[in-house]
Amino acid sequence: MSVISSFDGSGDVMSWSAQVRAKLIAKRYKNYLQDANKPVLDVARIAWKAQADKATGVILTYLNPDIAVQFEDKGTPQTLLESVIAYYHPDQRQEVDRLESELNTLTYDGSDPVVWAAKIRGLITKLTAKQAAPTERTVRTLVLKTLEQEVEYRIRVEVIRQSA
């Protein structure tokens, strides 16, 4: 199984959560991941709670200590994971804003133009999937802004801008 890095709040919380769940299942804690699996009888519930506490401890070991402090009061693995995901998973608007900002600040660094074009297409695809496709004008402006950084394209870019 792959090594799970400690979640510090900056990475993909959904990926981290899936990796931690897989680790817990591999350690035979699958029954303790859902609060619905908690037994009704008191004796069985005490044993379940002890194992759930161990599973919670495993989850906390994969959280950065600064972050773990915020969530260590969560009682079960399910509530702990749900709380971390709810706190660190960006909502739709935040994600769209981040993608738009990334698209607007993307500049051509003179490296492989195919890679650069793929970055633009990737960002446009992600925005389109979130029903926030950039306008044709925005994309054209971005491409022209980037092309004018190359000496051999400056005159062509100026001609295109004058004709538009």
N, C-alpha and C positions, 0 to 999 in steps of 0.2 A: 504494500500500500504506500502511496506517496506521502511525503512529509507535509504536514499541515503547518503553515506558518501562523504565528500568533496574530490575531486580528487586531489591528491598531486603529480602526475606524476609517482608514483611507482606501481600503481595497473593496472588492466586490463582496458584499455581505452575503449574497445569495450563494455564491460559489463556496465561500467559507462555511456557511451553514450546511450545505450539502456534504462537504468533506467531513465535517464534525459528525453529522448524522451517520455517515458511512462508517466512521471510526467507532462510534457507539454501537452500531449494529454488529460490527466485527468483534467487539468486546462483549457481545451478548447482552446488551442493554436495550434491545429493541422494545421489549415490553414496557420499559420505563419512560419511553419518549412521548407517550400520550397519556394525559390525565384520565382519559376515559378507561384506561386499563387498570386503574386503581381498584383493588378488591373492596368488597362491601364489608366483609368480616374484619373485626378489629385486629385479630392476630395476624391475618394475612396482610392487612393494611400496614402494620408496623414493619413487617419484612419488606414489603413493596417500597415503603418510604425510605428504608435504609439503603436499598439498591438504587432508588431514584436519587438519593443524596450523593452516592458514589458517581452516578452518571453526570449529575450537576457539577461535581468536582472536576470530572474529565473536561467538561465544556469550559469551565473557568480556566483550566490550564492552557487552553488555546486562545484565551483573550489576553490582550496586553494588560498588565496590572492596573494601569490607569483607568482602563475601561471596565475591567472586572469589578472594581470597587463600586461602580455605578449599578451593577446588576446582581451582586452577590446575595441580595435579600430575596431574590426570586426563588420560590419554593420547589419547583419541579423543573426537569429538563425542558418540558414543553413551554412553560411560561418564560423560562430564561431565554431560549432560542427565539421565541416570538417577540420578546421585548427588545433583544438586540437587533433583530431584523426590522422591527417597526421604527426603531430609533435611527438606524443607519441606512435604511433603504430609501433612496430619494423618491419623492412623489413624481408624478408625470410631468408637471410644470417645471420642477427643478431640473429634471433630466433634459427636457427640451431646451431650457435656458443654457445649460452646460454645453449641449451639442451645438447650439447656434453660436455661442461664444467661441467654441473651438473652431467652427467653420469660418467665422469672421476674422479670427486671428491667424488662421493658417497661412503660412508664407512659404514660398518656394525657396529652399536653401541651396539650390544649385546642384543637388544630387540627381538621382535618377528621376526623370519626369514621369515615368510609368508609375513609380511608387507614389509620387505626389498626386497624380491623377487618381490613383486607387484610394488614397486617403480622402480626397474630395468626394468621390463616388460613395465611399463607405459612410461618410458623415451624412450625405444627402439621403442615402438609403435608410439610415437610422432615423433621420428626421421624418422621412416619408412614412415609415412604419408607425411612427407616433402621431400621424395625421398633422404634421407641422412642416410639410415640405417647404423649402425655401423657394422664393420666387425665382423665375428665370433671370430676372434682372440682377438679383443678388449673386447668383452663381456666375453670371457673365462678368459682373464687376470684380468678383474675387479672382476669376481666371485672368482678366485683363490686368488687374493690379499685380498679380504674380508674374505674368509674362513681361511686363514692362521692366522688371528687375533684370531681365536678360538683355544685353546690349543689342543683340541681333534682332530682337522683337520690338524694341521701343518705337520705331517709326511705324510699324504695322499696327501696333496698339493705338497710337495716336490717330492714325487714319480711321480705324474702327470707331474710336470715340467720337471723332468729328462727324462721321456718317450716321451715327446713332442719334 
